[in-house]
Amino acid sequence: MATLTIEQIEKVAKTASGGLTPDELRQKFQERENRYAAKPAVPVTERGREHLASLAMRCTPAFPIDSELFRRVVWEVMKVKGYFVMNEQRAIIQKLAYYFSGNEFPGGYDLSKGIFLFGGCGAGKTSLFKIFQEARVRFGFPLQLNHTPTIYSDFLASGNVDFDPYLKKERCFDDAGAEQMEIMSFGNRIHILPQLIILRYETMQRDGTLTHFTSNLTPTEMVKRTGFDDRVKSRMNEMFNIVHLPGDDWRMPKASAP
C-alpha cells in the first residue's frame, strides 16, 4: 500500500473541507464552539448578582439570613399580596423582620423566644405571619402555620387528641384562643391550648424549637381562660415575646367624612 506524503494528506484534507487550510478549519471550529457555548442565564448586573446570591442562599441555607436582603423580600411579598401597612405598624414590622431573619436589633425581640402577636380583629396578624412564612421559605427556613380552631375541629372529628404532629418544627398557632377551651377524650377533659403550651415548652427546652401565637386576645385575657394555671402562665413567660399589632379592622368599610 502506497504511503501518502504530508503534501498529499493536506491536499485531501483541503478538498474535503471545501478548500480551507488547516488553520482556517481550526478557526471555523473555534467560531462554532463560541457560538454554541452556554451563555449566562442572568446578565452580569447588580440585580443579576443579587438574584444569583438569593439562589445560592436557597441551595445552601445560612442562618441568620442577611437582614437587609430579608427585609427587601418581606416588602416585596407584601407588595405582591397587597398587604396594606398602617403607619402605626411600620416599626413593629421592621423589628419582626429582623427577628425572623435571626438578627439582633436594638430594642428588638429576644431570639430565644417565640412571638405572641395580639391585636384587634382584622389588624393583619395572620396575613403578616403568612408573609414572613413565605419570605422564610425563600431562604430555606420554613415556618409552619396551623389554625388553632381547625386543630380542635380535627380532634373532635377524629375522636383522638393527638398533639404529636404539632410538636415538631418552628410553628405559629394562628387564632389561638378562638378554639373551644376543652375537649373530652376517652373520658378525660383536655384543655387544648394549655396542654399545647406545656408540650411545646418541653420541645423548646429540649432543642430550642420556637412557638408563635397570633390572637385577638391579650395575654392577660388568655390566661383567664379555663386550664391556664400558674404552671402554664410561667411557661408562657419563658416562651414568648409579647407583641401588640395596632390597627383597625382593614376588612371593615371606613365611614365617609360628613
Short mmCIF file of the C-alpha atoms (twelve columns), coordinates in Angstrom:
data_MODEL
# 
_entry.id   MODEL 
# 
loop_
_atom_site.group_PDB 
_atom_site.id 
_atom_site.type_symbol 
_atom_site.label_atom_id 
_atom_site.label_alt_id 
_atom_site.label_comp_id 
_atom_site.label_asym_id 
_atom_site.label_seq_id 
_atom_site.Cartn_x 
_atom_site.Cartn_y 
_atom_site.Cartn_z 
_atom_site.pdbx_PDB_model_num 
ATOM 1   C CA . MET A 1   0.000   0.000  0.000  1 
ATOM 2   C CA . ALA A 2   1.432   3.373  -1.069 1 
ATOM 3   C CA . THR A 3   2.288   5.838  1.724  1 
ATOM 4   C CA . LEU A 4   0.870   9.379  1.292  1 
ATOM 5   C CA . THR A 5   3.173   12.318 1.711  1 
ATOM 6   C CA . ILE A 6   2.356   15.280 4.009  1 
ATOM 7   C CA . GLU A 7   1.565   17.393 0.964  1 
ATOM 8   C CA . GLN A 8   -0.851  14.759 -0.372 1 
ATOM 9   C CA . ILE A 9   -2.605  14.466 3.035  1 
ATOM 10  C CA . GLU A 10  -3.027  18.268 3.252  1 
ATOM 11  C CA . LYS A 11  -4.399  18.301 -0.302 1 
ATOM 12  C CA . VAL A 12  -7.002  15.618 0.527  1 
ATOM 13  C CA . ALA A 13  -7.963  17.429 3.757  1 
ATOM 14  C CA . LYS A 14  -8.288  20.752 1.932  1 
ATOM 15  C CA . THR A 15  -10.533 19.165 -0.702 1 
ATOM 16  C CA . ALA A 16  -12.731 17.546 1.983  1 
ATOM 17  C CA . SER A 17  -13.042 20.810 3.915  1 
ATOM 18  C CA . GLY A 18  -14.189 22.839 0.963  1 
ATOM 19  C CA . GLY A 19  -10.844 24.354 0.166  1 
ATOM 20  C CA . LEU A 20  -9.965  25.542 3.707  1 
ATOM 21  C CA . THR A 21  -6.447  25.302 5.055  1 
ATOM 22  C CA . PRO A 22  -5.898  23.542 8.426  1 
ATOM 23  C CA . ASP A 23  -5.550  26.937 10.170 1 
ATOM 24  C CA . GLU A 24  -8.774  28.203 8.581  1 
ATOM 25  C CA . LEU A 25  -10.523 24.955 9.562  1 
ATOM 26  C CA . ARG A 26  -9.393  25.317 13.187 1 
ATOM 27  C CA . GLN A 27  -10.703 28.893 13.218 1 
ATOM 28  C CA . LYS A 28  -14.099 27.715 11.913 1 
ATOM 29  C CA . PHE A 29  -14.307 25.071 14.633 1 
ATOM 30  C CA . GLN A 30  -13.459 27.676 17.286 1 
ATOM 31  C CA . GLU A 31  -16.146 30.032 15.988 1 
ATOM 32  C CA . ARG A 32  -18.669 27.212 16.112 1 
ATOM 33  C CA . GLU A 33  -17.672 26.366 19.698 1 
ATOM 34  C CA . ASN A 34  -18.088 30.011 20.721 1 
ATOM 35  C CA . ARG A 35  -21.471 30.271 19.002 1 
ATOM 36  C CA . TYR A 36  -22.947 27.312 20.891 1 
ATOM 37  C CA . ALA A 37  -21.229 27.849 24.230 1 
ATOM 38  C CA . ALA A 38  -23.569 28.227 27.255 1 
ATOM 39  C CA . LYS A 39  -24.490 31.844 27.928 1 
ATOM 40  C CA . PRO A 40  -25.084 33.257 31.429 1 
ATOM 41  C CA . ALA A 41  -28.725 32.854 32.465 1 
ATOM 42  C CA . VAL A 42  -28.647 36.226 34.229 1 
ATOM 43  C CA . PRO A 43  -26.884 39.334 32.871 1 
ATOM 44  C CA . VAL A 44  -23.914 40.406 34.949 1 
ATOM 45  C CA . THR A 45  -25.624 43.375 36.546 1 
ATOM 46  C CA . GLU A 46  -26.196 44.374 40.159 1 
ATOM 47  C CA . ARG A 47  -29.720 42.921 40.013 1 
ATOM 48  C CA . GLY A 48  -28.371 39.775 38.387 1 
ATOM 49  C CA . ARG A 49  -25.775 39.315 41.120 1 
ATOM 50  C CA . GLU A 50  -28.461 39.725 43.811 1 
ATOM 51  C CA . HIS A 51  -30.598 37.115 42.062 1 
ATOM 52  C CA . LEU A 52  -27.716 34.642 41.905 1 
ATOM 53  C CA . ALA A 53  -26.935 35.331 45.567 1 
ATOM 54  C CA . SER A 54  -30.534 34.590 46.543 1 
ATOM 55  C CA . LEU A 55  -30.424 31.341 44.554 1 
ATOM 56  C CA . ALA A 56  -27.221 30.376 46.320 1 
ATOM 57  C CA . MET A 57  -28.899 31.034 49.670 1 
ATOM 58  C CA . ARG A 58  -31.741 28.692 48.733 1 
ATOM 59  C CA . CYS A 59  -29.272 25.973 47.871 1 
ATOM 60  C CA . THR A 60  -27.085 26.458 50.939 1 
ATOM 61  C CA . PRO A 61  -29.243 27.940 53.712 1 
ATOM 62  C CA . ALA A 62  -27.384 30.051 56.233 1 
ATOM 63  C CA . PHE A 63  -28.875 31.421 59.416 1 
ATOM 64  C CA . PRO A 64  -29.091 34.206 60.362 1 
ATOM 65  C CA . ILE A 65  -30.266 35.468 56.989 1 
ATOM 66  C CA . ASP A 66  -28.834 38.711 55.662 1 
ATOM 67  C CA . SER A 67  -31.152 41.202 57.356 1 
ATOM 68  C CA . GLU A 68  -31.273 43.763 54.544 1 
ATOM 69  C CA . LEU A 69  -31.986 41.153 51.864 1 
ATOM 70  C CA . PHE A 70  -34.643 39.515 54.041 1 
ATOM 71  C CA . ARG A 71  -36.379 42.846 54.695 1 
ATOM 72  C CA . ARG A 72  -36.448 43.562 50.973 1 
ATOM 73  C CA . VAL A 73  -38.026 40.166 50.294 1 
ATOM 74  C CA . VAL A 74  -40.631 40.812 53.018 1 
ATOM 75  C CA . TRP A 75  -41.628 44.148 51.459 1 
ATOM 76  C CA . GLU A 76  -41.696 42.526 48.012 1 
ATOM 77  C CA . VAL A 77  -44.067 39.795 49.249 1 
ATOM 78  C CA . MET A 78  -46.227 42.436 50.948 1 
ATOM 79  C CA . LYS A 79  -46.488 44.338 47.693 1 
ATOM 80  C CA . VAL A 80  -47.416 41.214 45.707 1 
ATOM 81  C CA . LYS A 81  -50.065 40.187 48.252 1 
ATOM 82  C CA . GLY A 82  -51.451 43.712 48.557 1 
ATOM 83  C CA . TYR A 83  -50.777 43.954 52.292 1 
ATOM 84  C CA . PHE A 84  -51.541 47.490 53.421 1 
ATOM 85  C CA . VAL A 85  -49.106 48.651 56.098 1 
ATOM 86  C CA . MET A 86  -50.582 51.135 58.526 1 
ATOM 87  C CA . ASN A 87  -48.208 53.835 59.740 1 
ATOM 88  C CA . GLU A 88  -48.515 52.673 63.338 1 
ATOM 89  C CA . GLN A 89  -47.405 49.169 62.291 1 
ATOM 90  C CA . ARG A 90  -44.178 50.047 60.485 1 
ATOM 91  C CA . ALA A 91  -41.839 49.961 63.488 1 
ATOM 92  C CA . ILE A 92  -43.325 46.648 64.660 1 
ATOM 93  C CA . ILE A 93  -42.972 45.057 61.220 1 
ATOM 94  C CA . GLN A 94  -39.367 46.221 60.948 1 
ATOM 95  C CA . LYS A 95  -38.471 44.617 64.279 1 
ATOM 96  C CA . LEU A 96  -40.313 41.428 63.306 1 
ATOM 97  C CA . ALA A 97  -38.390 41.299 60.017 1 
ATOM 98  C CA . TYR A 98  -35.104 41.430 61.923 1 
ATOM 99  C CA . TYR A 99  -36.401 38.796 64.325 1 
ATOM 100 C CA . PHE A 100 -37.497 36.318 61.649 1 
ATOM 101 C CA . SER A 101 -34.196 36.758 59.800 1 
ATOM 102 C CA . GLY A 102 -32.453 35.701 63.016 1 
ATOM 103 C CA . ASN A 103 -30.723 39.037 63.608 1 
ATOM 104 C CA . GLU A 104 -30.431 41.115 66.751 1 
ATOM 105 C CA . PHE A 105 -31.913 44.592 66.577 1 
ATOM 106 C CA . PRO A 106 -31.602 47.453 69.112 1 
ATOM 107 C CA . GLY A 107 -34.796 47.339 71.142 1 
ATOM 108 C CA . GLY A 108 -35.821 44.227 69.226 1 
ATOM 109 C CA . TYR A 109 -37.160 40.873 70.331 1 
ATOM 110 C CA . ASP A 110 -35.460 38.037 72.206 1 
ATOM 111 C CA . LEU A 111 -34.390 35.488 69.577 1 
ATOM 112 C CA . SER A 112 -34.596 32.651 72.104 1 
ATOM 113 C CA . LYS A 113 -38.358 33.174 72.488 1 
ATOM 114 C CA . GLY A 114 -41.294 32.945 70.109 1 
ATOM 115 C CA . ILE A 115 -43.739 35.721 69.216 1 
ATOM 116 C CA . PHE A 116 -47.162 36.195 70.814 1 
ATOM 117 C CA . LEU A 117 -48.734 38.618 68.323 1 
ATOM 118 C CA . PHE A 118 -52.037 40.026 69.502 1 
ATOM 119 C CA . GLY A 119 -54.284 42.774 68.243 1 
ATOM 120 C CA . GLY A 120 -57.800 43.602 67.173 1 
ATOM 121 C CA . CYS A 121 -59.739 41.559 64.661 1 
ATOM 122 C CA . GLY A 122 -58.626 42.434 61.122 1 
ATOM 123 C CA . ALA A 123 -55.388 44.183 62.139 1 
ATOM 124 C CA . GLY A 124 -53.436 41.846 59.819 1 
ATOM 125 C CA . LYS A 125 -51.871 39.364 62.243 1 
ATOM 126 C CA . THR A 126 -52.484 36.230 60.173 1 
ATOM 127 C CA . SER A 127 -51.578 37.950 56.899 1 
ATOM 128 C CA . LEU A 128 -48.350 39.211 58.418 1 
ATOM 129 C CA . PHE A 129 -47.319 35.752 59.584 1 
ATOM 130 C CA . LYS A 130 -48.082 34.328 56.140 1 
ATOM 131 C CA . ILE A 131 -45.801 36.968 54.638 1 
ATOM 132 C CA . PHE A 132 -42.946 36.058 56.993 1 
ATOM 133 C CA . GLN A 133 -43.666 32.396 56.271 1 
ATOM 134 C CA . GLU A 134 -43.264 32.920 52.512 1 
ATOM 135 C CA . ALA A 135 -40.143 35.050 52.963 1 
ATOM 136 C CA . ARG A 136 -38.528 32.430 55.191 1 
ATOM 137 C CA . VAL A 137 -39.264 29.621 52.714 1 
ATOM 138 C CA . ARG A 138 -37.368 31.527 50.013 1 
ATOM 139 C CA . PHE A 139 -34.243 31.296 52.163 1 
ATOM 140 C CA . GLY A 140 -34.682 27.649 53.066 1 
ATOM 141 C CA . PHE A 141 -36.051 28.134 56.590 1 
ATOM 142 C CA . PRO A 142 -39.726 27.094 56.630 1 
ATOM 143 C CA . LEU A 143 -42.149 28.372 59.227 1 
ATOM 144 C CA . GLN A 144 -45.210 26.176 59.828 1 
ATOM 145 C CA . LEU A 145 -48.629 27.810 60.259 1 
ATOM 146 C CA . ASN A 146 -51.549 25.997 61.915 1 
ATOM 147 C CA . HIS A 147 -55.050 27.337 62.543 1 
ATOM 148 C CA . THR A 148 -55.831 26.553 66.189 1 
ATOM 149 C CA . PRO A 149 -59.645 26.220 65.857 1 
ATOM 150 C CA . THR A 150 -59.038 23.766 62.999 1 
ATOM 151 C CA . ILE A 151 -56.817 21.649 65.263 1 
ATOM 152 C CA . TYR A 152 -59.700 21.479 67.739 1 
ATOM 153 C CA . SER A 153 -62.146 20.556 64.948 1 
ATOM 154 C CA . ASP A 154 -59.831 17.796 63.707 1 
ATOM 155 C CA . PHE A 155 -59.524 16.369 67.216 1 
ATOM 156 C CA . LEU A 156 -63.299 16.455 67.594 1 
ATOM 157 C CA . ALA A 157 -63.932 14.813 64.208 1 
ATOM 158 C CA . SER A 158 -61.401 12.023 64.715 1 
ATOM 159 C CA . GLY A 159 -62.235 11.413 68.372 1 
ATOM 160 C CA . ASN A 160 -58.497 11.269 69.027 1 
ATOM 161 C CA . VAL A 161 -56.493 14.042 70.680 1 
ATOM 162 C CA . ASP A 162 -53.006 13.652 69.214 1 
ATOM 163 C CA . PHE A 163 -50.611 16.559 69.723 1 
ATOM 164 C CA . ASP A 164 -47.590 14.808 68.171 1 
ATOM 165 C CA . PRO A 165 -47.970 16.315 64.651 1 
ATOM 166 C CA . TYR A 166 -47.813 19.791 66.213 1 
ATOM 167 C CA . LEU A 167 -44.765 19.338 68.438 1 
ATOM 168 C CA . LYS A 168 -42.033 19.384 65.794 1 
ATOM 169 C CA . LYS A 169 -40.606 22.326 63.867 1 
ATOM 170 C CA . GLU A 170 -40.994 26.057 64.402 1 
ATOM 171 C CA . ARG A 171 -44.726 26.793 64.266 1 
ATOM 172 C CA . CYS A 172 -47.222 29.586 64.532 1 
ATOM 173 C CA . PHE A 173 -50.582 28.689 66.028 1 
ATOM 174 C CA . ASP A 174 -52.948 31.133 64.418 1 
ATOM 175 C CA . ASP A 175 -56.075 32.441 66.135 1 
ATOM 176 C CA . ALA A 176 -55.057 30.977 69.487 1 
ATOM 177 C CA . GLY A 177 -57.894 31.371 71.944 1 
ATOM 178 C CA . ALA A 178 -60.618 31.215 69.294 1 
ATOM 179 C CA . GLU A 179 -60.960 27.442 69.694 1 
ATOM 180 C CA . GLN A 180 -63.257 25.750 72.205 1 
ATOM 181 C CA . MET A 181 -61.471 25.641 75.546 1 
ATOM 182 C CA . GLU A 182 -61.715 21.913 76.214 1 
ATOM 183 C CA . ILE A 183 -62.487 18.563 74.669 1 
ATOM 184 C CA . MET A 184 -63.346 15.139 76.076 1 
ATOM 185 C CA . SER A 185 -61.072 12.273 75.031 1 
ATOM 186 C CA . PHE A 186 -61.602 8.762  76.422 1 
ATOM 187 C CA . GLY A 187 -63.295 10.225 79.473 1 
ATOM 188 C CA . ASN A 188 -60.557 12.800 80.067 1 
ATOM 189 C CA . ARG A 189 -61.183 16.525 79.929 1 
ATOM 190 C CA . ILE A 190 -58.341 18.149 77.955 1 
ATOM 191 C CA . HIS A 191 -57.740 21.886 77.713 1 
ATOM 192 C CA . ILE A 192 -56.327 22.185 74.206 1 
ATOM 193 C CA . LEU A 193 -54.257 25.369 74.351 1 
ATOM 194 C CA . PRO A 194 -52.763 24.958 77.847 1 
ATOM 195 C CA . GLN A 195 -51.759 21.382 77.006 1 
ATOM 196 C CA . LEU A 196 -50.224 22.503 73.714 1 
ATOM 197 C CA . ILE A 197 -48.232 25.196 75.552 1 
ATOM 198 C CA . ILE A 198 -46.875 22.677 78.074 1 
ATOM 199 C CA . LEU A 199 -45.832 20.217 75.364 1 
ATOM 200 C CA . ARG A 200 -44.297 22.873 73.120 1 
ATOM 201 C CA . TYR A 201 -42.423 24.252 76.130 1 
ATOM 202 C CA . GLU A 202 -40.832 20.832 76.636 1 
ATOM 203 C CA . THR A 203 -39.820 20.805 72.980 1 
ATOM 204 C CA . MET A 204 -38.260 24.267 73.354 1 
ATOM 205 C CA . GLN A 205 -36.306 23.152 76.417 1 
ATOM 206 C CA . ARG A 206 -35.071 20.079 74.586 1 
ATOM 207 C CA . ASP A 207 -33.974 21.512 71.232 1 
ATOM 208 C CA . GLY A 208 -34.797 25.241 71.147 1 
ATOM 209 C CA . THR A 209 -37.793 24.893 68.806 1 
ATOM 210 C CA . LEU A 210 -39.809 28.128 68.867 1 
ATOM 211 C CA . THR A 211 -43.569 28.552 69.183 1 
ATOM 212 C CA . HIS A 212 -45.560 31.557 67.930 1 
ATOM 213 C CA . PHE A 213 -49.152 32.617 68.552 1 
ATOM 214 C CA . THR A 214 -51.488 35.072 66.912 1 
ATOM 215 C CA . SER A 215 -54.564 36.007 68.906 1 
ATOM 216 C CA . ASN A 216 -57.368 38.516 69.236 1 
ATOM 217 C CA . LEU A 217 -56.944 38.076 72.991 1 
ATOM 218 C CA . THR A 218 -54.356 39.887 75.048 1 
ATOM 219 C CA . PRO A 219 -52.105 37.590 77.111 1 
ATOM 220 C CA . THR A 220 -53.962 38.791 80.235 1 
ATOM 221 C CA . GLU A 221 -57.300 37.817 78.706 1 
ATOM 222 C CA . MET A 222 -55.967 34.461 77.521 1 
ATOM 223 C CA . VAL A 223 -54.643 33.303 80.894 1 
ATOM 224 C CA . LYS A 224 -58.061 33.924 82.468 1 
ATOM 225 C CA . ARG A 225 -59.458 31.050 80.443 1 
ATOM 226 C CA . THR A 226 -60.054 27.632 81.973 1 
ATOM 227 C CA . GLY A 227 -56.939 25.474 82.204 1 
ATOM 228 C CA . PHE A 228 -54.384 28.277 82.431 1 
ATOM 229 C CA . ASP A 229 -52.920 27.532 85.846 1 
ATOM 230 C CA . ASP A 230 -49.728 29.029 87.281 1 
ATOM 231 C CA . ARG A 231 -47.593 26.385 85.569 1 
ATOM 232 C CA . VAL A 232 -48.932 27.318 82.120 1 
ATOM 233 C CA . LYS A 233 -48.581 31.052 82.825 1 
ATOM 234 C CA . SER A 234 -44.969 30.574 83.896 1 
ATOM 235 C CA . ARG A 235 -44.127 28.694 80.705 1 
ATOM 236 C CA . MET A 236 -45.749 31.381 78.587 1 
ATOM 237 C CA . ASN A 237 -43.466 33.978 80.165 1 
ATOM 238 C CA . GLU A 238 -40.454 31.933 79.106 1 
ATOM 239 C CA . MET A 239 -41.782 31.104 75.638 1 
ATOM 240 C CA . PHE A 240 -42.971 34.397 74.183 1 
ATOM 241 C CA . ASN A 241 -42.086 37.931 73.241 1 
ATOM 242 C CA . ILE A 242 -45.367 39.799 73.713 1 
ATOM 243 C CA . VAL A 243 -46.045 41.971 70.650 1 
ATOM 244 C CA . HIS A 244 -49.086 44.173 70.104 1 
ATOM 245 C CA . LEU A 245 -50.005 44.864 66.469 1 
ATOM 246 C CA . PRO A 246 -52.021 48.094 66.413 1 
ATOM 247 C CA . GLY A 247 -54.527 48.965 63.721 1 
ATOM 248 C CA . ASP A 248 -58.211 48.943 62.865 1 
ATOM 249 C CA . ASP A 249 -60.014 46.161 61.064 1 
ATOM 250 C CA . TRP A 250 -58.993 46.652 57.412 1 
ATOM 251 C CA . ARG A 251 -61.959 44.500 56.312 1 
ATOM 252 C CA . MET A 252 -64.481 46.993 57.678 1 
ATOM 253 C CA . PRO A 253 -65.520 49.865 55.377 1 
ATOM 254 C CA . LYS A 254 -64.409 53.236 56.669 1 
ATOM 255 C CA . ALA A 255 -67.088 55.794 57.418 1 
ATOM 256 C CA . SER A 256 -67.030 58.689 54.994 1 
ATOM 257 C CA . ALA A 257 -66.414 62.177 56.321 1 
ATOM 258 C CA . PRO A 258 -69.577 64.274 56.801 1 
# 
